[in-house]
Amino acid sequence: MASGTSRQYLRLIFNGYKKAGFQLAISIENLTHGHVTKQQLRPDIYARSNS
């Protein structure tokens, strides 16, 4: 995988069994061109901005 993460681990994240680390959340946001945001993956770390 381009993010350096296995498909199995990503599946666990997207099914809610694991949480993405802060750097992985940023990488996923970049790799998906914003279709999946770091705020969606980790709202506890990344507060939604108003900008």
Backbone hydrogen bonds, N-H to C=O, Kabsch-Sander energy under -0.5 kcal/mol:
donor,donor_aa,acceptor,acceptor_aa,energy
4,G,1,M,-1.5
10,L,6,S,-2.3
11,R,7,R,-2.5
12,L,8,Q,-1.9
13,I,9,Y,-2.1
14,F,10,L,-2.8
15,N,11,R,-1.7
16,G,13,I,-1.5
17,Y,12,L,-2.4
18,K,12,L,-1.3
25,A,21,G,-2.6
26,I,22,F,-1.6
27,S,23,Q,-2.4
28,I,24,L,-2.8
29,E,25,A,-2.0
30,N,26,I,-2.4
31,L,27,S,-3.1
32,T,28,I,-2.1
33,H,30,N,-1.2
34,G,29,E,-2.6
35,H,32,T,-1.6
41,L,37,T,-1.8
42,R,38,K,-2.9
45,I,42,R,-1.5
46,Y,42,R,-2.8
47,A,45,I,-0.8
